[in-house]
Amino acid sequence: MRIIIWGSRKINRIKAKEIIENKIEELKPELVVTSAETEGVCSLAREIAKNKLISLLVGFADTEKYHNGAYKKRAEELLKYGDYAILIHNGSSTGTIMEKNLLEKNNIKYEYILLEEIDKINMFDIENIKIFDK
């Protein structure tokens, strides 16, 4: 399985890391696909894939060529390499919503996890995590 891992930049990193590690353990992917330069969920995905010696495919946003459309173009290109996606959203990131819409448009199954920003919740309060399967 080749999984795409995307999500918000401003996120509870401790909980997001735990979620990503658990999903990787459960799904046992042969490849992790994510953005190359984005912080937050994507940087955690890169770090975890590296530590677990899982092949990693990253894409860069070409802002010089595509300007404001660079992030959507990057996502569209990365979609070609994933079978399944995990989205970890802080509830306000428009980029994660755009990625969710692209997954739906391209009929790629995904798991959407709503995880509030660390400053909005007690970081040890598991009740604030909601998981939705499509």
PASEBA-1860 file (N, C-alpha, C; in nm, 3 decimals):
! residues 134
1> MRIIIWGS> 0.084/-0.118/0.000/0.000/0.000/0.000/0.088/0.124/0.000 ~ 0.043/0.223/-0.076/0.113/0.352/-0.083/0.021/0.456/-0.023 ~ 0.062/0.517/0.088/-0.026/0.611/0.157/0.023/0.755/0.144 ~ -0.074/0.842/0.122/-0.049/0.986/0.121/-0.079/1.035/0.263 ~ 0.010/1.113/0.319/-0.015/1.173/0.450/-0.004/1.324/0.433 ~ -0.117/1.390/0.458/-0.125/1.535/0.448/-0.194/1.589/0.572 ~ -0.176/1.718/0.597/-0.247/1.778/0.708/-0.201/1.919/0.736 ~ -0.254/1.969/0.842/-0.233/2.108/0.881/-0.092/2.132/0.934
9> RKINRIKA> -0.048/2.255/0.919/0.083/2.295/0.972/0.075/2.320/1.122 ~ -0.030/2.390/1.162/-0.049/2.421/1.304/-0.134/2.309/1.364 ~ -0.068/2.221/1.436/-0.134/2.100/1.484/-0.070/2.056/1.616 ~ -0.141/1.979/1.692/-0.086/1.918/1.812/0.012/1.810/1.766 ~ 0.139/1.842/1.765/0.242/1.752/1.710/0.252/1.621/1.786 ~ 0.234/1.624/1.915/0.245/1.500/1.994/0.136/1.402/1.953 ~ 0.012/1.448/1.945/-0.099/1.361/1.906/-0.089/1.322/1.759 ~ -0.052/1.417/1.672/-0.041/1.386/1.529/0.066/1.279/1.506
17> KEIIENKI> 0.177/1.290/1.575/0.284/1.190/1.561/0.234/1.052/1.605 ~ 0.163/1.048/1.713/0.108/0.922/1.763/0.010/0.861/1.662 ~ -0.074/0.945/1.605/-0.172/0.898/1.506/-0.101/0.843/1.382 ~ -0.003/0.916/1.331/0.071/0.872/1.211/0.143/0.741/1.239 ~ 0.211/0.732/1.352/0.283/0.609/1.385/0.187/0.490/1.395 ~ 0.071/0.510/1.457/-0.027/0.402/1.469/-0.082/0.361/1.332 ~ -0.110/0.459/1.245/-0.163/0.427/1.112/-0.058/0.355/1.028 ~ 0.067/0.394/1.039/0.174/0.326/0.965/0.191/0.183/1.016
25> EELKPELV> 0.183/0.166/1.145/0.192/0.031/1.203/0.075/-0.056/1.154 ~ -0.044/0.002/1.150/-0.163/-0.070/1.107/-0.162/-0.103/0.957 ~ -0.127/-0.005/0.874/-0.138/-0.021/0.729/-0.013/-0.080/0.664 ~ 0.101/-0.070/0.731/0.228/-0.122/0.681/0.255/-0.082/0.534 ~ 0.261/0.047/0.508/0.280/0.092/0.370/0.420/0.062/0.318 ~ 0.428/0.045/0.188/0.558/0.030/0.122/0.613/0.167/0.083 ~ 0.523/0.268/0.078/0.562/0.402/0.038/0.476/0.505/0.111 ~ 0.541/0.613/0.157/0.470/0.727/0.215/0.490/0.843/0.118
33> VTSAETEG> 0.379/0.911/0.085/0.378/1.023/-0.009/0.334/1.147/0.068 ~ 0.411/1.257/0.057/0.376/1.380/0.127/0.448/1.498/0.061 ~ 0.426/1.616/0.113/0.494/1.734/0.059/0.636/1.742/0.115 ~ 0.722/1.806/0.038/0.864/1.809/0.073/0.902/1.917/0.174 ~ 0.833/2.030/0.170/0.880/2.143/0.249/0.786/2.187/0.359 ~ 0.666/2.129/0.363/0.565/2.175/0.458/0.593/2.125/0.598 ~ 0.570/2.210/0.696/0.586/2.174/0.837/0.459/2.107/0.888 ~ 0.454/2.075/1.015/0.336/2.016/1.075/0.324/1.868/1.041
41> VCSLAREI> 0.205/1.826/0.996/0.177/1.686/0.968/0.275/1.629/0.865 ~ 0.301/1.703/0.759/0.389/1.652/0.653/0.532/1.632/0.702 ~ 0.582/1.722/0.785/0.718/1.703/0.838/0.723/1.582/0.931 ~ 0.615/1.559/1.005/0.608/1.438/1.089/0.608/1.313/1.003 ~ 0.532/1.314/0.894/0.527/1.198/0.804/0.665/1.168/0.748 ~ 0.737/1.271/0.706/0.872/1.252/0.653/0.965/1.192/0.758 ~ 0.958/1.248/0.878/1.043/1.203/0.989/1.013/1.057/1.026 ~ 0.887/1.023/1.037/0.848/0.888/1.076/0.886/0.787/0.967
49> AKNKLISL> 0.862/0.820/0.841/0.900/0.731/0.731/1.050/0.706/0.733 ~ 1.126/0.812/0.753/1.272/0.799/0.758/1.314/0.708/0.873 ~ 1.258/0.732/0.991/1.295/0.652/1.109/1.255/0.505/1.097 ~ 1.146/0.478/1.024/1.098/0.341/1.007/1.149/0.277/0.878 ~ 1.237/0.350/0.808/1.298/0.302/0.683/1.194/0.265/0.578 ~ 1.091/0.348/0.566/0.987/0.331/0.465/1.020/0.426/0.350 ~ 1.008/0.376/0.228/1.034/0.461/0.111/0.945/0.584/0.118 ~ 1.002/0.695/0.075/0.935/0.825/0.087/0.938/0.897/-0.046
57> LVGFADTE> 0.822/0.942/-0.091/0.812/1.023/-0.212/0.760/1.160/-0.171 ~ 0.835/1.263/-0.202/0.794/1.399/-0.166/0.782/1.484/-0.292 ~ 0.694/1.583/-0.284/0.677/1.676/-0.395/0.696/1.818/-0.347 ~ 0.757/1.898/-0.430/0.780/2.039/-0.400/0.676/2.125/-0.470 ~ 0.639/2.235/-0.408/0.549/2.331/-0.469/0.634/2.428/-0.552 ~ 0.609/2.432/-0.682/0.683/2.521/-0.772/0.611/2.656/-0.777 ~ 0.640/2.740/-0.678/0.571/2.869/-0.668/0.614/2.967/-0.777 ~ 0.735/2.950/-0.832/0.778/3.039/-0.939/0.696/3.014/-1.065
65> KYHNGAYK> 0.667/2.889/-1.094/0.593/2.854/-1.216/0.442/2.866/-1.199 ~ 0.391/2.820/-1.083/0.246/2.811/-1.065/0.189/2.915/-0.968 ~ 0.275/2.992/-0.904/0.233/3.099/-0.811/0.135/3.046/-0.706 ~ 0.017/3.106/-0.693/-0.079/3.064/-0.590/-0.135/2.925/-0.614 ~ -0.129/2.875/-0.735/-0.180/2.742/-0.766/-0.079/2.631/-0.744 ~ 0.039/2.665/-0.692/0.147/2.567/-0.677/0.112/2.454/-0.580 ~ 0.042/2.486/-0.474/0.012/2.385/-0.373/-0.091/2.285/-0.425 ~ -0.188/2.335/-0.499/-0.288/2.246/-0.560/-0.221/2.159/-0.667
73> KRAEELLK> -0.134/2.218/-0.747/-0.064/2.142/-0.852/0.022/2.033/-0.789 ~ 0.091/2.065/-0.680/0.173/1.965/-0.612/0.085/1.850/-0.563 ~ -0.028/1.883/-0.501/-0.119/1.780/-0.450/-0.171/1.693/-0.564 ~ -0.208/1.756/-0.675/-0.259/1.679/-0.790/-0.153/1.581/-0.842 ~ -0.029/1.623/-0.844/0.080/1.535/-0.889/0.103/1.420/-0.791 ~ 0.100/1.450/-0.663/0.126/1.346/-0.562/0.013/1.244/-0.556 ~ -0.108/1.285/-0.589/-0.223/1.192/-0.589/-0.198/1.070/-0.676 ~ -0.121/1.087/-0.781/-0.095/0.978/-0.875/-0.022/0.860/-0.811
81> YGDYAILI> 0.041/0.883/-0.696/0.126/0.781/-0.637/0.068/0.716/-0.512 ~ -0.053/0.754/-0.473/-0.111/0.701/-0.350/-0.233/0.616/-0.374 ~ -0.250/0.514/-0.290/-0.369/0.428/-0.294/-0.471/0.469/-0.189 ~ -0.423/0.535/-0.084/-0.504/0.565/0.033/-0.442/0.688/0.098 ~ -0.522/0.768/0.166/-0.468/0.889/0.228/-0.513/0.903/0.373 ~ -0.429/0.969/0.449/-0.460/1.007/0.586/-0.449/1.159/0.591 ~ -0.557/1.224/0.632/-0.559/1.369/0.647/-0.577/1.401/0.794 ~ -0.488/1.480/0.849/-0.500/1.525/0.987/-0.520/1.676/0.982
89> HNGSSTGT> -0.639/1.719/1.023/-0.680/1.858/1.004/-0.703/1.928/1.137 ~ -0.664/2.054/1.144/-0.685/2.132/1.267/-0.822/2.201/1.268 ~ -0.901/2.178/1.164/-1.034/2.237/1.158/-1.040/2.372/1.090 ~ -0.924/2.432/1.061/-0.927/2.564/0.998/-0.838/2.576/0.875 ~ -0.748/2.485/0.853/-0.656/2.493/0.741/-0.729/2.475/0.608 ~ -0.718/2.575/0.521/-0.783/2.566/0.390/-0.708/2.472/0.296 ~ -0.578/2.458/0.316/-0.500/2.367/0.233/-0.542/2.222/0.252 ~ -0.568/2.183/0.375/-0.612/2.046/0.402/-0.751/2.022/0.344
97> IMEKNLLE> -0.837/2.122/0.348/-0.969/2.110/0.286/-0.955/2.091/0.134 ~ -0.864/2.167/0.072/-0.839/2.153/-0.071/-0.792/2.012/-0.103 ~ -0.701/1.958/-0.021/-0.651/1.822/-0.043/-0.763/1.720/-0.027 ~ -0.849/1.739/0.072/-0.964/1.650/0.093/-1.054/1.651/-0.030 ~ -1.082/1.768/-0.084/-1.166/1.780/-0.203/-1.103/1.710/-0.324 ~ -0.971/1.720/-0.338/-0.902/1.653/-0.448/-0.910/1.501/-0.434 ~ -0.896/1.452/-0.311/-0.908/1.307/-0.288/-1.046/1.258/-0.328 ~ -1.149/1.333/-0.290/-1.286/1.294/-0.323/-1.308/1.299/-0.474
105> KNNIKYEY> -1.261/1.404/-0.538/-1.276/1.420/-0.682/-1.209/1.306/-0.758 ~ -1.098/1.255/-0.705/-1.021/1.149/-0.770/-1.054/1.010/-0.717 ~ -1.159/1.001/-0.635/-1.205/0.872/-0.581/-1.096/0.793/-0.508 ~ -1.015/0.865/-0.432/-0.913/0.800/-0.350/-0.968/0.791/-0.208 ~ -0.969/0.671/-0.154/-1.019/0.652/-0.018/-0.924/0.721/0.079 ~ -0.985/0.775/0.183/-0.903/0.847/0.281/-0.967/0.838/0.419 ~ -0.884/0.868/0.516/-0.929/0.880/0.655/-0.904/1.025/0.695 ~ -1.008/1.089/0.745/-1.001/1.230/0.786/-1.003/1.233/0.939
113> ILLEEIDK> -0.901/1.294/0.996/-0.889/1.302/1.141/-0.887/1.450/1.180 ~ -0.982/1.489/1.261/-0.990/1.627/1.308/-0.918/1.634/1.442 ~ -0.811/1.711/1.445/-0.729/1.724/1.565/-0.702/1.872/1.586 ~ -0.758/1.926/1.691/-0.746/2.070/1.714/-0.602/2.112/1.741 ~ -0.578/2.240/1.719/-0.446/2.296/1.748/-0.414/2.281/1.895 ~ -0.287/2.269/1.926/-0.243/2.243/2.063/-0.286/2.351/2.160 ~ -0.294/2.477/2.115/-0.331/2.583/2.208/-0.481/2.589/2.234 ~ -0.559/2.509/2.163/-0.703/2.509/2.184/-0.749/2.397/2.277
121> INMFDIEN> -0.663/2.299/2.302/-0.703/2.186/2.388/-0.591/2.150/2.483 ~ -0.627/2.074/2.583/-0.528/2.012/2.668/-0.465/1.901/2.584 ~ -0.333/1.904/2.564/-0.269/1.812/2.471/-0.285/1.665/2.509 ~ -0.333/1.636/2.628/-0.352/1.497/2.669/-0.499/1.457/2.670 ~ -0.585/1.542/2.615/-0.729/1.517/2.617/-0.771/1.442/2.491 ~ -0.774/1.312/2.496/-0.807/1.227/2.382/-0.950/1.247/2.332 ~ -1.037/1.303/2.413/-1.176/1.324/2.374/-1.190/1.425/2.261 ~ -1.088/1.508/2.238/-1.096/1.610/2.134/-1.052/1.560/1.997
129> IKIFDK> -1.023/1.433/1.983/-0.982/1.376/1.855/-1.101/1.303/1.795 ~ -1.133/1.337/1.670/-1.244/1.273/1.600/-1.192/1.210/1.474 ~ -1.229/1.085/1.447/-1.184/1.014/1.327/-1.304/0.982/1.242 ~ -1.295/1.014/1.113/-1.403/0.989/1.018/-1.347/0.906/0.904 ~ -1.411/0.796/0.873/-1.374/0.716/0.755/-1.466/0.752/0.641 ~ -1.412/0.765/0.522/-1.496/0.789/0.404/-1.536/0.655/0.347
END
